[in-house]
C-alpha cells in the first residue's frame, strides 16, 4: 500500500464506519495519546522501565499503526498530500544535512 493508497483507504473508512472525521484539535489530542502509548511500549521494551501487568498485552506494531492512522486522518482533513510532503521533507533534509551526520564524531 502506498501512502496515497493509505490516505484514500482511510478516507473511505472514515466515511463508511467513522461517520465523519473528528475535528482537527480532537485528532491532534488523539495523536498525542497514541504517541504516548507507543512511547510507553518502547520505554518498557527498549528502555530501562519495567513492564506492568497491564503492559503485557500491548503490541508495538498496532500502536505504530494507530499513530499512522491518526496522522493520516489529520493529513486528509487538512489537505496535506503526505507523499508530496515526505518527498519535500527528504529533499530539505538532504540539502541541510548531507554532511552533518557523516561528520558527527558522536555517531561514527
C-alpha positions, 0 to 999 in steps of 0.5 A: 500500500502506498501512502496515497493508497493509505490516505484514500483507504482511510478516507473511505473508512472514515466515511463508511464506519467513522461517520465523519472525521473528528475535528482537527484539535480532537485528532491532534489530542488523539495523536498525542495519546497514541504517541504516548502509548507507543512511547510507553511500549518502547520505554518498557521494551527498549528502555530501562522501565519495567513492564506492568501487568497491564503492559503485557498485552500491548503490541508495538506494531498496532500502536505504530499503526494507530499513530499512522492512522491518526496522522493520516486522518489529520493529513486528509482533513487538512489537505496535506498530500503526505507523499508530496510532503515526505518527498519535500521533507527528504529533499530539505533534509538532504540539502541541510544535512548531507554532511552533518551526520557523516561528520558527527564524531558522536555517531561514527 
